[in-house]
Each structure stands twice: as C-alpha cells, then as structure tokens.
Amino acid sequence: MKYGAYGLVEVLGSTAAILVVDKMLKTSSVGFETWNTKCGGHVTVFLGGDVSAVQSAVEAVKENPPCDIIAAAVISNPSEETERMVGLAR
C-alpha cells in the first residue's frame, strides 16, 4: 500500500515494540506495517499513514515514551525502493 509517510521507532525488545505500536495506533490514524528485529534485541517498528498522522504518532512516543526509545524517524513521501523494502519485510 502506498503511504504518504512511514514512521520508524527503534526500541529494545518485542514487548517494548508492542507498547510503542499500541501507543502510536491510539494516537492517530496510522497503520501498522511490519517490524524488524536485529541481534541484541533491537526492534524497529514501521507504521504508515499520511504525513501529519505519522508525525503525530512518532512525536507522541518521543514526548511521552512508554519505554526507552533508541531512535525515531519519519520518512515522508517514501521512494519506490523504500516501499519495496517495507513490503519485503512484511
């Protein structure tokens, strides 16, 4: 699905990832896309939606985090290659 933006938030552990996803979904009209785990327990969650909704969701977890946030970013108007990468991670 083509989104106006992706929100990415990196945390440590799948429980923390679920807390972040829950908060972001409750904050604004975004959709969960996928998550990616790496060694050491790092989990990056990907949510999509229109730019303002994604920015609002990412800001909500940065301003009042339910757990430790390692990194957070918003990618507005993602490239076709970025869309493909997210699609492969599903």
N, CA and C atoms as an extended XYZ file, in Angstrom:
270
Properties=species:S:1:pos:R:3:atomname:S:1:resname:S:1:resid:I:1 pbc="F F F"
N         0.847       -1.186        0.000 N   MET     1
C         0.000        0.000        0.000 CA  MET     1
C         0.884        1.238        0.000 C   MET     1
N         0.544        2.202       -0.773 N   LYS     2
C         1.302        3.453       -0.860 CA  LYS     2
C         0.866        4.396        0.249 C   LYS     2
N         1.835        4.844        1.048 N   TYR     3
C         1.562        5.781        2.129 CA  TYR     3
C         2.248        7.108        1.837 C   TYR     3
N         1.761        8.147        2.472 N   GLY     4
C         2.404        9.451        2.378 CA  GLY     4
C         3.646        9.516        3.232 C   GLY     4
N         3.701        8.663        4.277 N   ALA     5
C         4.861        8.673        5.169 CA  ALA     5
C         4.960        7.350        5.918 C   ALA     5
N         6.174        7.060        6.365 N   TYR     6
C         6.426        5.952        7.274 CA  TYR     6
C         7.005        6.522        8.557 C   TYR     6
N         6.600        5.954        9.674 N   GLY     7
C         7.195        6.270       10.963 CA  GLY     7
C         7.975        5.057       11.425 C   GLY     7
N         9.191        5.261       11.846 N   LEU     8
C        10.047        4.189       12.332 CA  LEU     8
C        10.470        4.510       13.752 C   LEU     8
N        10.331        3.527       14.631 N   VAL     9
C        10.766        3.706       16.014 CA  VAL     9
C        11.530        2.451       16.413 C   VAL     9
N        12.727        2.658       16.938 N   GLU    10
C        13.564        1.551       17.373 CA  GLU    10
C        13.577        1.478       18.890 C   GLU    10
N        13.357        0.259       19.397 N   VAL    11
C        13.341        0.011       20.834 CA  VAL    11
C        14.123       -1.271       21.113 C   VAL    11
N        14.253       -1.605       22.370 N   LEU    12
C        14.929       -2.836       22.760 CA  LEU    12
C        13.880       -3.818       23.274 C   LEU    12
N        13.636       -4.888       22.534 N   GLY    13
C        12.719       -5.940       22.953 CA  GLY    13
C        11.353       -5.870       22.306 C   GLY    13
N        10.770       -7.041       22.097 N   SER    14
C         9.469       -7.105       21.432 CA  SER    14
C         8.337       -6.572       22.304 C   SER    14
N         8.436       -6.702       23.614 N   THR    15
C         7.404       -6.147       24.489 CA  THR    15
C         7.374       -4.634       24.371 C   THR    15
N         8.539       -4.017       24.362 N   ALA    16
C         8.613       -2.562       24.191 CA  ALA    16
C         8.061       -2.164       22.820 C   ALA    16
N         8.338       -2.963       21.801 N   ALA    17
C         7.833       -2.669       20.456 CA  ALA    17
C         6.312       -2.676       20.440 C   ALA    17
N         5.711       -3.629       21.116 N   ILE    18
C         4.248       -3.704       21.176 CA  ILE    18
C         3.682       -2.489       21.900 C   ILE    18
N         4.324       -2.064       22.978 N   LEU    19
C         3.878       -0.862       23.692 CA  LEU    19
C         3.925        0.368       22.793 C   LEU    19
N         4.997        0.496       22.016 N   VAL    20
C         5.141        1.635       21.109 CA  VAL    20
C         4.077        1.595       20.018 C   VAL    20
N         3.891        0.432       19.407 N   VAL    21
C         2.880        0.298       18.346 CA  VAL    21
C         1.505        0.640       18.893 C   VAL    21
N         1.173        0.115       20.058 N   ASP    22
C        -0.136        0.387       20.660 CA  ASP    22
C        -0.347        1.882       20.866 C   ASP    22
N         0.649        2.549       21.415 N   LYS    23
C         0.528        3.993       21.665 CA  LYS    23
C         0.380        4.760       20.349 C   LYS    23
N         1.155        4.400       19.341 N   MET    24
C         1.089        5.100       18.062 CA  MET    24
C        -0.264        4.895       17.381 C   MET    24
N        -0.778        3.670       17.441 N   LEU    25
C        -2.080        3.393       16.821 CA  LEU    25
C        -3.214        4.131       17.530 C   LEU    25
N        -3.078        4.309       18.847 N   LYS    26
C        -4.098        5.026       19.611 CA  LYS    26
C        -4.002        6.539       19.443 C   LYS    26
N        -2.820        7.022       19.043 N   THR    27
C        -2.576        8.461       18.938 CA  THR    27
C        -3.183        9.067       17.685 C   THR    27
N        -3.026        8.399       16.560 N   SER    28
C        -3.512        8.969       15.300 CA  SER    28
C        -3.853        7.862       14.316 C   SER    28
N        -4.353        8.256       13.179 N   SER    29
C        -4.819        7.313       12.160 CA  SER    29
C        -3.641        6.809       11.328 C   SER    29
N        -2.895        5.886       11.907 N   VAL    30
C        -1.776        5.246       11.227 CA  VAL    30
C        -2.042        3.755       11.174 C   VAL    30
N        -1.321        3.060       10.319 N   GLY    31
C        -1.472        1.618       10.209 CA  GLY    31
C        -0.152        0.917       10.450 C   GLY    31
N        -0.203       -0.195       11.171 N   PHE    32
C         1.000       -0.990       11.407 CA  PHE    32
C         1.394       -1.673       10.105 C   PHE    32
N         2.660       -1.575        9.749 N   GLU    33
C         3.169       -2.217        8.535 CA  GLU    33
C         3.936       -3.489        8.850 C   GLU    33
N         4.988       -3.360        9.646 N   THR    34
C         5.833       -4.514        9.965 CA  THR    34
C         6.780       -4.136       11.091 C   THR    34
N         7.554       -5.093       11.534 N   TRP    35
C         8.654       -4.799       12.439 CA  TRP    35
C         9.840       -5.649       12.028 C   TRP    35
N        10.997       -5.193       12.418 N   ASN    36
C        12.229       -5.844       12.026 CA  ASN    36
C        13.072       -6.004       13.278 C   ASN    36
N        13.542       -7.224       13.515 N   THR    37
C        14.380       -7.466       14.693 CA  THR    37
C        15.816       -7.706       14.254 C   THR    37
N        16.724       -7.264       15.080 N   LYS    38
C        18.155       -7.445       14.830 CA  LYS    38
C        18.793       -8.049       16.069 C   LYS    38
N        20.012       -8.490       15.916 N   CYS    39
C        20.715       -9.078       17.051 CA  CYS    39
C        20.805       -8.066       18.191 C   CYS    39
N        20.863       -8.558       19.370 N   GLY    40
C        20.910       -7.686       20.537 CA  GLY    40
C        19.529       -7.264       21.008 C   GLY    40
N        18.479       -7.770       20.352 N   GLY    41
C        17.123       -7.471       20.779 CA  GLY    41
C        16.542       -6.183       20.254 C   GLY    41
N        17.232       -5.495       19.364 N   HIS    42
C        16.701       -4.251       18.810 CA  HIS    42
C        15.550       -4.558       17.859 C   HIS    42
N        14.476       -3.802       18.003 N   VAL    43
C        13.296       -3.965       17.156 CA  VAL    43
C        12.947       -2.600       16.572 C   VAL    43
N        12.757       -2.556       15.253 N   THR    44
C        12.303       -1.333       14.602 CA  THR    44
C        10.894       -1.586       14.095 C   THR    44
N         9.952       -0.753       14.532 N   VAL    45
C         8.573       -0.872       14.074 CA  VAL    45
C         8.325        0.151       12.971 C   VAL    45
N         7.531       -0.248       11.998 N   PHE    46
C         7.192        0.591       10.861 CA  PHE    46
C         5.688        0.809       10.851 C   PHE    46
N         5.269        2.071       10.845 N   LEU    47
C         3.861        2.410       10.700 CA  LEU    47
C         3.718        3.360        9.528 C   LEU    47
N         2.575        3.325        8.883 N   GLY    48
C         2.364        4.187        7.725 CA  GLY    48
C         1.080        4.966        7.841 C   GLY    48
N         0.986        6.037        7.072 N   GLY    49
C        -0.205        6.866        7.041 CA  GLY    49
C         0.108        8.170        6.353 C   GLY    49
N        -0.803        9.129        6.476 N   ASP    50
C        -0.484       10.421        5.887 CA  ASP    50
C         0.557       11.113        6.765 C   ASP    50
N         1.238       12.092        6.192 N   VAL    51
C         2.396       12.694        6.845 CA  VAL    51
C         2.061       13.240        8.228 C   VAL    51
N         0.975       13.984        8.357 N   SER    52
C         0.657       14.594        9.654 CA  SER    52
C         0.305       13.540       10.701 C   SER    52
N        -0.381       12.485       10.304 N   ALA    53
C        -0.731       11.425       11.259 CA  ALA    53
C         0.514       10.694       11.741 C   ALA    53
N         1.418       10.399       10.825 N   VAL    54
C         2.656        9.697       11.196 CA  VAL    54
C         3.522       10.588       12.086 C   VAL    54
N         3.650       11.859       11.726 N   GLN    55
C         4.431       12.772       12.567 CA  GLN    55
C         3.846       12.855       13.966 C   GLN    55
N         2.532       12.919       14.058 N   SER    56
C         1.865       12.991       15.358 CA  SER    56
C         2.125       11.727       16.181 C   SER    56
N         2.040       10.570       15.547 N   ALA    57
C         2.263        9.304       16.253 CA  ALA    57
C         3.704        9.189       16.748 C   ALA    57
N         4.663        9.550       15.909 N   VAL    58
C         6.074        9.467       16.305 CA  VAL    58
C         6.370       10.470       17.414 C   VAL    58
N         5.861       11.668       17.293 N   GLU    59
C         6.073       12.677       18.345 CA  GLU    59
C         5.470       12.232       19.673 C   GLU    59
N         4.319       11.563       19.617 N   ALA    60
C         3.666       11.103       20.845 CA  ALA    60
C         4.549       10.136       21.624 C   ALA    60
N         5.203        9.205       20.924 N   VAL    61
C         6.058        8.258       21.649 CA  VAL    61
C         7.393        8.891       22.045 C   VAL    61
N         7.835        9.917       21.318 N   LYS    62
C         9.064       10.602       21.718 CA  LYS    62
C         8.832       11.499       22.926 C   LYS    62
N         7.683       12.171       22.984 N   GLU    63
C         7.390       13.101       24.074 CA  GLU    63
C         6.981       12.400       25.360 C   GLU    63
N         6.283       11.288       25.238 N   ASN    64
C         5.818       10.546       26.412 CA  ASN    64
C         6.031        9.057       26.147 C   ASN    64
N         7.290        8.608       26.150 N   PRO    65
C         7.589        7.230       25.744 CA  PRO    65
C         7.091        6.195       26.743 C   PRO    65
N         6.508        5.101       26.234 N   PRO    66
C         6.084        4.016       27.116 CA  PRO    66
C         7.262        3.132       27.532 C   PRO    66
N         8.433        3.374       26.916 N   CYS    67
C         9.650        2.614       27.197 CA  CYS    67
C        10.816        3.436       26.638 C   CYS    67
N        12.020        2.915       26.751 N   ASP    68
C        13.178        3.621       26.201 CA  ASP    68
C        13.143        3.572       24.674 C   ASP    68
N        13.238        4.736       24.056 N   ILE    69
C        13.265        4.846       22.604 CA  ILE    69
C        14.722        5.027       22.186 C   ILE    69
N        15.205        4.172       21.315 N   ILE    70
C        16.585        4.264       20.851 CA  ILE    70
C        16.690        5.277       19.714 C   ILE    70
N        15.766        5.204       18.768 N   ALA    71
C        15.769        6.118       17.628 CA  ALA    71
C        14.360        6.210       17.073 C   ALA    71
N        14.058        7.329       16.433 N   ALA    72
C        12.747        7.518       15.807 CA  ALA    72
C        12.927        8.421       14.597 C   ALA    72
N        12.150        8.154       13.552 N   ALA    73
C        12.256        8.953       12.333 CA  ALA    73
C        10.932        8.899       11.571 C   ALA    73
N        10.732        9.921       10.749 N   VAL    74
C         9.596        9.961        9.833 CA  VAL    74
C        10.168       10.097        8.432 C   VAL    74
N         9.712        9.247        7.529 N   ILE    75
C        10.089        9.338        6.124 CA  ILE    75
C         8.848        9.771        5.366 C   ILE    75
N         8.834       11.024        4.921 N   SER    76
C         7.688       11.484        4.146 CA  SER    76
C         7.947       11.229        2.669 C   SER    76
N         6.869       10.940        1.944 N   ASN    77
C         6.937       10.649        0.513 CA  ASN    77
C         8.018        9.607        0.217 C   ASN    77
N         7.868        8.387        0.770 N   PRO    78
C         8.906        7.370        0.606 CA  PRO    78
C         9.119        7.005       -0.862 C   PRO    78
N        10.358        6.730       -1.201 N   SER    79
C        10.699        6.341       -2.573 CA  SER    79
C        10.135        4.956       -2.877 C   SER    79
N        10.120        4.610       -4.147 N   GLU    80
C         9.649        3.282       -4.551 CA  GLU    80
C        10.521        2.194       -3.934 C   GLU    80
N        11.799        2.440       -3.821 N   GLU    81
C        12.712        1.463       -3.228 CA  GLU    81
C        12.407        1.264       -1.736 C   GLU    81
N        12.104        2.360       -1.057 N   THR    82
C        11.730        2.248        0.355 CA  THR    82
C        10.437        1.469        0.492 C   THR    82
N         9.477        1.749       -0.371 N   GLU    83
C         8.209        0.994       -0.378 CA  GLU    83
C         8.484       -0.491       -0.570 C   GLU    83
N         9.388       -0.818       -1.481 N   ARG    84
C         9.716       -2.214       -1.765 CA  ARG    84
C        10.367       -2.875       -0.545 C   ARG    84
N        11.290       -2.154        0.116 N   MET    85
C        11.946       -2.693        1.312 CA  MET    85
C        10.934       -3.015        2.412 C   MET    85
N        10.003       -2.100        2.643 N   VAL    86
C         8.989       -2.324        3.674 CA  VAL    86
C         8.110       -3.506        3.273 C   VAL    86
N         7.770       -3.593        2.015 N   GLY    87
C         6.967       -4.710        1.519 CA  GLY    87
C         7.660       -6.050        1.698 C   GLY    87
N         8.950       -6.097        1.505 N   LEU    88
C         9.707       -7.347        1.684 CA  LEU    88
C         9.782       -7.756        3.143 C   LEU    88
N         9.713       -6.799        4.043 N   ALA    89
C         9.796       -7.097        5.474 CA  ALA    89
C         8.489       -7.625        6.043 C   ALA    89
N         7.416       -7.500        5.293 N   ARG    90
C         6.111       -7.987        5.792 CA  ARG    90
C         6.070       -9.475        5.892 C   ARG    90
